[in-house]
Amino acid sequence: MKPPRHFFAPLATGAPAPLRELPVRLERMIHFVPPHLEKVRAKAPEMAKDVDVLLANLEDAIPADAKDAARAGAVEMGKALKGVDVGYWSRINALNSPWHLDDVTTLVEGVGDRLDVIMVPKVEGPWDIHYMDQLLALLEAKHGLTKPILLHALLETAQGVANVEAIAGASPRMQGISLGPADLAASRKMKTTRVGGGHPGYRVLSDANADGGARESVQQDLWHYTFAKMVDACVMHGIKPFYGPYGDISDAAGCEQQFRNAFLMGCAGAWSLHPSQIAIAKKVFNPDIEEVKFALRILELMPDGTGVAMLDGKMQDDATWKQAKVIVDLAKQVAAKDPELKAAYGL
């Protein structure tokens, strides 16, 4: 572990200093784009009007014979987004893949300061982040970048889940962590082929009825424990937790519920794999209008966050003031991008 005085020191001569605080950005959805497809890639500047983050995907879902084209497309996509108000990320290939090193070196050289975040698959421990930290510092120095590229880890193996707290605190480059349910299911030998969401076989039964009648049964969420652990690790280290993918594109209701569960648990956003999921993410990760209005009343009633007050028959104290501030701070970020919601929120 680095001594505290060294934690925020650049890891290469000429590299930009690490950030002490994450940039304040709205990241309700990370929209995945296959950059090897020119027709899809060309729509990026237009898509940027509707999304918070555009991600050039180089890993899963990109065929092996299209990896070089995807890498080149990611660079072109980054150039096309210069000056456009949208986060630009890329998911690289895993650290043990033959495409990994070319992904990192090409992105840093070709996209430079326009690249906000690199998403790293299958992170298993802090050592993976330390490697990326040092490599990026060397490349940033070589190519004269003025701001550090941040890192977003994917939680996709049992070992990664076991080490999630160490991963979250491994570097000041850490921006956040997403759950990767498909690879994690395989790593755990789970008996499911679903990507996110619950499973009809994972249920609880009510106690047996005395008359032998049918017992009530409720489907459960396979990922609840992992999400809670990930959220705690992220919040402890001041970075952002994200839901990740919901693979059943046709199930809008199921996607919305999973996104909502993640939002209520503290996640900042989720992945959108299809344009239809963009609207779902906006609906879910925008704070509710009535909740914002109530939160604003709490802050108005208790400007300094101290003491106790009654509002509509409910007691408010410093804890509820903090909850209200979380909601209002998020609402202000949303309002900055959405004039209609700004008016609805009363901001």
N, C-alpha and C positions, 0 to 999 in steps of 0.2 A: 504494500500500500504506500502511495506517495505521501510524504509529509505535507501537512496543510499548506505551507508556504510555497510548495512546488506544484500544487494541484492545478493552479491557473497559469502556469508558466508555459509558453509555447514549446512544443517538442522538437522544433527545428529552427535553426537560425533563419530569420526572414519570414517565418510563418506568422499569420495573424494571431493575436492574443486570444485565448479561449474566452467565450462569453461567460459572464457571471450570472446573467439572467436570460431566460429564453425570450426571444422576440414575442411581443404581444400580437398574436395572429389568430384569426378565426379559422378553425380546421375541422369543420363539421363533417366533411366528407373528403376522402382521398380517392380521387377518381382514376382508375387504372386505364391506361391507354397502351395498346400494342404498337410500339413505334415502328415496327417493320412494315406495317400496312400504311402505305402512303396516303390513301384516301382518308383513313381515320386520323392519321397524324396531322394532315392538313387542316383538320377541323379544330385543332387545339386552341388557336386564338379565339375562335367563336365560343368553344366550350368554356373557356376561362371566364366568360360572363356569368355562368351559372354555378360554378364550383369554387371551392376554397383552395383546393390543392389538385393539381394535375400530376400524375405519376407515370413516368415512362417505365414500363415493365420490361425487364430483360430476363427474368427468371422463369418460373413455372408458366405454362401456357404459351411460351415462345418455343417453337420447334428448334431442334438442334441445328438444322441447316439454315435457320433464319437468325441465329444469334448475332452474326456480324452485321446483318442488315438492321437488326433492332438497335444495336449499339450506335451505328451511324445515324439511325433515325432519331435516337434520343438526343444526340448532339444537335441535329437540325431542329428538333422540336424546341430545345432550349434556346436556340438562336431566335426562333420565331416568337418566343415569349418574352424577349427582352423589352422592358418597359411596360409589360402587361401586369396588371394587379392580380396576381394569382401565385400561390406557392408552387414551386416546381421541384419535384422529388424524382428519384429513380430507384427502383428495386433492382439491385445487382444480383448476379448469380452467387451461390453459396461459396464460402471461403475455400472449400475443398474441390471446387469445380474447375475445369480447364479454361473457363471463360472469365473467371473472377478477376484476375489481375488486369486483363485488357479492359474489362468494364470500368474499373476504378481509374486507371491511368487515362483512358480515352475521355471519360466524363469530366475529370478535373481539367484536362488540357482543353477540351472542346467547348465546355459549357462555362467553366470558371465560376465567377461570383454569382451567376444566375442560378446555379444549383443550390437550393436551400438545404436539402436533406438527402442522404443516402440511406435507403432501407436495406438492412442486412439480414438475410434469411438464416434460420437455424442457429441462432446465437446460443451457445451452450454454457458460457461462463464469461467472467470479466476479461479473460485472456483474449477472447475474440475481439472485444471492444478495444483493448490495449493495442492489439495489432493494427486495427483500422485507424485508431487515433494517431499512431506514429506514421503510418503510411500516408495518411491524408496530410499531416503536417509537412512531410517532405515534399509532397506534390504541390501543396499550396505555396510553399516557399519557392519551388522551382518555377512555377507559372505565375508568380506575383499576385496571388489572390489577396484581397484586402479584408475578407471576413471568413471565419471558419465555416466549413461545411459541417452540418450537424448529422448525427447518427440516430436512426430509428431501428430498434431491434425487433425481430420476430421471435415470438415464443412458440417454438414448434417441436420441442423435444422434452422428454421427461427430465433430462438433465438441466435444460434451460429453465424449466419451471422450478426445480429445486434450487437453482442459483439466481433466481430473478432479482432478489434484493441486491446482490453483488453486481449484477449486470446493470441495474438501474443507476447505481452509484459509481460506475467504473470510470467515467470521464465527464468533464464539463461539456463534451460534444453531445451527450445524450439528450435527445429531444423527446423521445417517448418509446413506448413498446406497444405492439399489437399482438393479439392472440392469433396464431395460425392453426385452426382446429383440424384441418385435414392431415397435415404432417404430424401434429401432436397425437391425433388418434392412432396413426400408424405406429408412432414411437411407443405409445402406451399399450399397444396390442388391443385397442378398443374394438369392439365388434360393431362398427358403424361405417357406412360409406358416405354419410352426410357431411356437408361442409358448413358447420355452425348450426345453431338451433338445437331444439330438443330432440328426443327420440321416442317413438310410441311405445317402445319396450322398456323404457326407463321410467318407472312409475312407482307410486305408493298406493297401497290398498287400505281402505278403512278396516276397522276390526270386523270380524265375522258377525253377521246378524243372528240373533237367537232363532229367528224363523227360517234361517237358511236362505234368505233372499239375496239378491245381487248386491255385491259390495261396491261402494263408490271407489273410483280410481282416478288419479290425476297424473298426467304426464309431467315429468320433471326435466330440469335443464342439466345436461351433462357437464356444462362448462362453468357452473356457478362458482364452485370452489376455486378454480383456476383464475377466473376473472377477479374475484375478491382479493386473492393473493397478489395478482398483478397490479390492481389498483392501489393497494396499500404500499407496495414497493415503489411505484411511480410517485405517488403523493409524498412519501417519505423523502424522496430525493428531488422533489420539485420538477418532475418531468410529467409528460402527458400519457395517460392510458387510452388505448383505442380498441374498438370491438374487433376489427378485422373483417373477413368476408362472410357474407351470407350467400351460399352457393345456389339456392333454389331461386332463380330469377323469376319464375312464374308465380311464386308465393309471396305476393306483396304484403299480405296481412301478417304472415309469419316473420318476414323481414322487419316490418315495422315494430312488432312486439319485441324481437330480439334487440333491435336498436334502442328501443325505449328502456328495456331492462338495463342495458349498458349505460345509457344516459343517466338513469336514476342512481346507478351505482357509482357514478363519477367519471365516466369516460368522456373525452373531449369530442370524439367523432367516431366514424366507422368508414370502412372501405365501400366504395360503390363500384360494382363490376359491370353494371349496365346503366344506361341513362335513366331508366325507370327508378333506380335506387337513389338517384340524386335528390329527387323531390321528397322521397321518404326520409332521407337523412336531414334535409332542411326542416321538414315538419317536426321531426323528433328532437333534433339537437338545438332547435330554437326554444328558448324558455317560453312557457305558456303565458299568454297575455295577462290573464287575471292574476297569475302568480307574481308576475313582474310588478303589476300595479300594487298588490298587497305588500311585496317586498319594499317598494318605494315608500309606502306609508310607514313601514317599520323604521326605515332609515330616517325618515322625516321626524318621526316621533322620538327617536333616540339618536340624535346626530353624532354623538361621540361614542356610541356603542356601550355605554355603561348604564347601570341602574336597572330598574324593572318598570314595565308599563303594561297596561291592558289595552288590547286592540280587538274590537268586535268580540269581546268576551274571552279572548285568548291571552294568556300571559306571554309577554315578550321579555327576553333578557339578553345578556351578551352572546349567548350561544345562538339564539334565533337571529340576532343582529348579524352574526357572521354568515349564517345561512342566507339571509336576505342579501347580503353584499355579494356573495357568490352569484346569485341569480341576476342581480342588477349589473354586475360587471360583465357577465356574459351578454345580457340584453344590450348593453352599450356597444359591444363589439358587433353584434348582429345589426343593430340600428345603423351603424356606420356604413354597412353595405346594402341595407334594405330600407329605403325611405318610407314604404308603407308600414312596415313593422315599427319603425321609429315613431311614427305618429300614433300607432295603436298602443305602443308601450307608454306613451306620454313623455318621451324623451326629446 
